[in-house]
Amino acid sequence: MNLNQKNWGCPKKHKAREETIVNLYRTIFGKPSIPKSKQYWTISGQCSSGDSKVIPNCEYDHVVSSKLIKPVQFHGAEIVPEIYEANKTIVGPNWYLGDFYQTMVAQDNIGNFKPAVVNADLLMMPENGAMYLSKILAFLTALKIKNVMVIGNLILRYRQFKFTNEDTVKFLSEDPQFKYAMEVGQWNIYDQGYTYNGTGDNRTIMGTVVLTRL
């Protein structure tokens, strides 16, 4: 993924985020916003073109304007250096260059990891995506973190590849780290049926699985 390669304020993505993160968090936890002492973690994508201006309706703009969080509560990891450098021009949120999971581990090691929301928006098919999501859930479980919502977005349909959210849950249930998380952390699969069209005019179908630990 390169800088300015896609529409980061795509209405389809905005709608999906509103329904599976903003509204769902408020429904599950009965609060209009995450606690002041907690954080919102995500694979940020591009939130600025490098001019310190926020791209309208990007994830950062969305969750802040919806009043789910304050800017300082946003923690976004991005693996593409050019996108990270562009995002870094926005002052207020926390930007990181690197793999999402590894970044969370590194920040926990220095006492800077207190998630209320973890949005794993993965450009992966269910099999590999389930492994990555299981790793995140096992990590959160080992840290004994509660009152947290994890959102897993995976590619269900792309070209000749076709999967369902049920396939994602199947792959999850077969993963040892997921089994550990469910047994020890007693996570609840709150929603596993949400699907939406990918960004732009392509025929990609995305699927969402939401898990909570109260």
Secondary structure as the mmCIF struct_conf table of DSSP 4:
data_model
#
loop_
_struct_conf.conf_type_id
_struct_conf.id
_struct_conf.beg_label_comp_id
_struct_conf.beg_label_asym_id
_struct_conf.beg_label_seq_id
_struct_conf.end_label_comp_id
_struct_conf.end_label_asym_id
_struct_conf.end_label_seq_id
TURN_TY1_P TURN_TY1_P1 LEU A 3 ASN A 4
BEND BEND1 LYS A 6 LYS A 6
TURN_TY1_P TURN_TY1_P2 TRP A 8 GLY A 9
HELX_RH_AL_P HELX_RH_AL_P1 PRO A 11 ARG A 17
HELX_RH_PI_P HELX_RH_PI_P1 GLU A 18 VAL A 22
HELX_RH_AL_P HELX_RH_AL_P2 ASN A 23 PHE A 29
BEND BEND2 PRO A 32 SER A 33
TURN_TY1_P TURN_TY1_P3 LYS A 36 SER A 37
STRN STRN1 GLN A 39 ILE A 43
STRN STRN2 SER A 48 SER A 48
BEND BEND3 SER A 49 SER A 52
HELX_LH_PP_P HELX_LH_PP_P1 LYS A 53 LYS A 53
STRN STRN3 VAL A 54 VAL A 54
HELX_LH_PP_P HELX_LH_PP_P2 ILE A 55 ILE A 55
TURN_TY1_P TURN_TY1_P4 PRO A 56 ASN A 57
BEND BEND4 CYS A 58 CYS A 58
HELX_RH_AL_P HELX_RH_AL_P3 GLU A 59 SER A 65
TURN_TY1_P TURN_TY1_P5 SER A 66 LYS A 67
BEND BEND5 LEU A 68 ILE A 69
HELX_RH_3T_P HELX_RH_3T_P1 PRO A 71 GLN A 73
STRN STRN4 PHE A 74 GLU A 78
BEND BEND6 ILE A 79 ILE A 79
HELX_RH_AL_P HELX_RH_AL_P4 PRO A 81 ASN A 87
TURN_TY1_P TURN_TY1_P6 LYS A 88 THR A 89
BEND BEND7 ILE A 90 ILE A 90
BEND BEND8 GLY A 92 PRO A 93
STRN STRN5 ASN A 94 LEU A 97
BEND BEND9 GLY A 98 GLY A 98
HELX_RH_AL_P HELX_RH_AL_P5 PHE A 100 ASN A 109
TURN_TY1_P TURN_TY1_P7 ILE A 110 GLY A 111
STRN STRN6 PRO A 115 ASP A 121
BEND BEND10 MET A 124 MET A 124
HELX_RH_AL_P HELX_RH_AL_P6 PRO A 126 ALA A 142
TURN_TY1_P TURN_TY1_P8 LEU A 143 LYS A 144
BEND BEND11 ASN A 147 ASN A 147
STRN STRN7 VAL A 148 TYR A 158
TURN_TY1_P TURN_TY1_P9 ARG A 159 GLN A 160
STRN STRN8 PHE A 161 LYS A 162
HELX_RH_AL_P HELX_RH_AL_P7 ASN A 165 GLU A 174
HELX_RH_AL_P HELX_RH_AL_P8 PRO A 176 TYR A 180
HELX_RH_PI_P HELX_RH_PI_P2 ALA A 181 GLY A 185
STRN STRN9 ASN A 188 ASN A 197
HELX_LH_PP_P HELX_LH_PP_P3 GLY A 198 GLY A 198
BEND BEND12 THR A 199 THR A 199
TURN_TY1_P TURN_TY1_P10 GLY A 200 ASP A 201
BEND BEND13 ASN A 202 ASN A 202
STRN STRN10 ILE A 205 ARG A 213
#
